[in-house]
Amino acid sequence: MTKHSPYERAKRAAETERTKQIEAAWYASIPTETAKAFQREVEASRARGPIAPPPDMAPGTAPNPPRPGREPKPPKVEKRGRGGR
């Protein structure tokens, strides 16, 4: 856990309080119907919960495919000549 100085903790608490004041003022400045609609959307979003993580990819798979024309070259295959020299 990160330790913060008393000054930094007080600063964060003041920021949180100021944010709450700004939010309350914003809610008071918008029409009631708009505020209720926004509140319903927020509650629906919170009810959905977090987005599921993406499926696991096969080992060695690049997360993003290369751009067209930038594909990696296939590995070079050594060809044996005649006679096995």
Number of C-alpha atoms within 10 A of each C-alpha: 3 3 7 9 8 9 9 11 12 12 12 12 12 12 12 12 12 12 12 12 12 12 12 11 11 11 15 11 10 11 9 11 9 11 15 13 11 13 12 12 12 11 11 11 11 10 9 8 8 8 6 6 6 6 6 6 9 7 6 6 8 9 7 6 9 10 7 6 6 8 9 7 6 6 6 6 6 6 6 8 7 6 5 5 5
